[in-house]
Amino acid sequence: MSTPATGKRTARVKLTLTKRTVENLQPAQKPWIAWDDRLIGFGLRVHPSGNKAFLVNYRTGSGGRKARNRRVVLGRYGHLAPEEARRLAQQLLGRVARGEDPAQERAESLGMPNLREAFDEYLTANPNRKSSTEELYRSQMRFCLGDWLARPLDTITRREVEARFHLVSQRHGWAVANHVISLLRSVYRRPCVDHEGLRNPVELWLAGGGRYHRAVRRRIPSPAEVLPRWWAGIEAEVSVAATRDIFRFGMYTGMRRGEIMGLRWDRVDLERRILLVEETKSGEPLELPITRQLAALLERRRLAASAGNGGAPAWVFPSSGGSGHVVELQHLYHRISRAAGTRFWFHGLRNVFITVAERELMLPRSLTKRLVNHARGRDVTESYAADWSVEQLREPAQRIADRIDELAQGVPTDRFESVPQWPASGVSAAAETRFGIAHRSA
């Protein structure tokens, strides 16, 4: 803050740092520092998370106003008691009085890492991160920031971040640009703690007026309009049969792209017509009924796998790459869009599946959420999504798949062939009324 008369910056809080006063300091929306009133330069940074760290602030050389300002973090409160931190601060300030520069010495001893080293440390810091997420991060760093990987962190500037943000936006779209720059921001956070004086260029860009792109939810036309176009575009532009089946799989199930491509044969039970998806975005395993359309697709994939010379693959959609399964489809989106005459993206298949279920067939939202493994809200009615068993999902899942066939190919299908009538066994009349579904006569 500053004084009204002179505009001179003054400390927000000055007090004697003791165990009691430190415990009473409360976090704010942004980090702030409480300065000790007994030892000049000794303070405590309070983070929004509630973490607190002791630090020392000093000026190099003679200590005049033109001397460079330095800051050294002594350690976290909890690891250090206030009196112990005060003794360390006194020792460090004594070294400064003798002409030493502890912050510079620490930076030199640690060495300034380059972006590749900082990125590797960022990945190592969280060993529980999903392998698919780690692969996405590596891919984005390689393709969007690959020419920066060998550069020391203190050489990347705010203006370069701004220019790269606009370049990635033009080449790969708004969402990718937002994610890449946000990833770069996260990679810098740990080194900025270790190296006094290192500034996060993304934080500087944001402080200087930089802004991420505003998230805009894509709007798609009705399923009746886009499904026949997308189907025709996939048929025209996707020449590999297995790849076409990935798109069809998404169309008939609403599953996410990664869930489909990572599906293993040991999670598919064609006799019981059930498949299990364990690697899901929500973190909860997903058990689904296999519809007639999906059964035919999986039979094709199984016959193709048995006809190969490499033995039975573990994956439903195998690949010769390191992961063992298909991992990349984005290069086909533009071609499909061009052939379809309307924009295509894989997640659009999920949106269409949900729209067909809820607006075309008027199925209850809790059932749809169970089918696509959407995270449930806190509202009590959302808990109904946990009540649907696989057997109860069979008939509505088949109705959705049949309706998608009707819309995509213009060929009516018998919705009631080999499937139980609604409501499925195990769903009481009370439950039927509760979800607002009128009983339909055979």
Secondary structure as UniProt FT lines:
FT   TURN            4..6
FT   STRAND          13..15
FT   HELIX           19..24
FT   STRAND          32..36
FT   TURN            40..41
FT   STRAND          42..46
FT   TURN            48..49
FT   STRAND          52..59
FT   TURN            61..62
FT   TURN            65..66
FT   STRAND          69..77
FT   TURN            78..79
FT   HELIX           82..97
FT   TURN            98..99
FT   HELIX           102..110
FT   HELIX           115..124
FT   TURN            127..128
FT   HELIX           131..144
FT   HELIX           146..148
FT   TURN            149..150
FT   HELIX           153..155
FT   HELIX           158..172
FT   HELIX           174..194
FT   TURN            196..197
FT   HELIX           201..207
FT   TURN            208..209
FT   HELIX           223..237
FT   HELIX           241..253
FT   HELIX           257..261
FT   HELIX           265..267
FT   STRAND          268..269
FT   TURN            270..273
FT   STRAND          274..277
FT   TURN            281..282
FT   STRAND          286..289
FT   HELIX           292..307
FT   TURN            322..323
FT   HELIX           330..332
FT   HELIX           333..340
FT   HELIX           346..355
FT   HELIX           356..360
FT   HELIX           365..372
FT   HELIX           380..387
FT   HELIX           390..409
FT   TURN            415..418
FT   TURN            425..426
FT   HELIX           429..434
FT   TURN            435..436
//
